[in-house]
Amino acid sequence: MVNSFNSRPEILWRQVWGLAALLAAIIFSWMAYGFYQPKILRKLEFVELASWLGILQGLLAAVIEPLIGRVSDRIQQRLGSRLPLISVGVMLAGLILVTVSLLVEYSLPLGIRWILPVLMTAWVIAIIMFRGPAIALLTQFAPIAELPQANAILVFVFGLVAAIGLMWNARLYSMGASITFLVGAIALILGAYILRLFTPKHVFYASNRNQITAKTPTALLILIFVIGLATSLEINLLLSIFPQELQTQLPRLKVEFIKAEILFVSAIASVPLGEWTAELGPNKSMLLGLGTMTSLMALTLLNDNNIIAIGLILAFGVSLSIVFISMISLVLAKIPPHRAGLGTGLYFGGSAGGTALISLLIKLIGIKSVGAFLLAEVAFAVVAVSIFLTKKISVT
């Protein structure tokens, strides 16, 4: 499997795997946080806040992500590396998790219980401090044309860890919030250490001086945010609504298992799809993945055969893998390397906004399967138009 990933010798594979280690730690700690946040808030009698805090944090991330990305670009230009910002973010996130792990063990007085929601929000901001800048390192680990295959490693790790977390959440979280958060903090620090160990400064690809002075049109930056938002809408609709629809066709399977299978297939599919998407190009592969996903949603609504339902789970996983591989490659290919942090920040900011929007719609009005399909079609059309418009904009 590793040899499949290593078929492009010009990619700095050791550094990409180091980044994948940090990503695995982020996913684990994020899933632990997402699992325990509402439970902790309800225990503290913040019942209404438990249902709204995630949405508010998503909207906050939509604003903060691009700002942090821009800061990371400036640090990159001044210090020659994004690693200092990444290290600070990891240390803050780890420290906050350790603090929360200690506080949840005690019965906090009513007057200071608010400190836990504040710390949780601070943790989200700390994760934002280094997630986007870390992904932006891909431009220094691989030539632009090879970004999809380099990103395929990250997709493999993301899908695998997320699927395991969903299938084994009872085992993973049976040790309680305190121990889980402590493990998450250790994982983040260990992941950052592996990344630094695998990433000596002298191995970075140097940026072209013409690219450093290139100006990025504001319209392009807006379109990247829109692409992130619309793509996130479609992905969240798939993972939030359609596992339930498939479960009605496969009643013996739990919804969590179906969602985990989709993510697991996306991880496995990234092995052969990385090189293929590099040859196809991120624009075409992104549209292919999202377009296929919307078509599969329509088939799911029409299907009543359990064998076909299994095929739909596999096909959803493959299409999701194509989208995951393509999305960061698409952004980084359109942005000069010296603004890679801003580009990833805008994309992740749009993605956070899309996630918050879907959560808000589900909470306020609910979303049925047919409505989810129609909204996904709109999201796909928005991405298609946005990609077309980015082709008309040149970086000068």
Secondary structure, DSSP 8 states (H G I E B T S, - for coil): -HHHHTT-TTS-HHHHHHHHHHHHHHHHHHHHHHHHHHHHHHHTT-HHHHHHHHHHHHHHHHHHHHHHHHHHHHHHHHHS-SHHHHHHHHHHHHHHHHHHHHHTTS---GGGTTHHHHHHHHHHHHHHHHHHHHHHTHHHHS-GGGHHHHHHHHHHHHHHHHHHHHHTHHHHHTT-HHHHHHHHHHHHHHHHHHHHHH--GGGS----HHHHT----HHHHHHHHHHHHHHHHHHHHHHHHHHHHHHHHSTTS-HHHHHHHHHHHHHHHHHHHHHHHHHH-HHHHHHHHHHHHHHHHHHHHH---HHHHHHHHHHHHHHHHHHHHHHHHHHHHHS-GGGHHHHHHHHHHHHHHHHHHHHHHHHHT---HHHHHHHHHHHHHHHHHHHHHHHH----
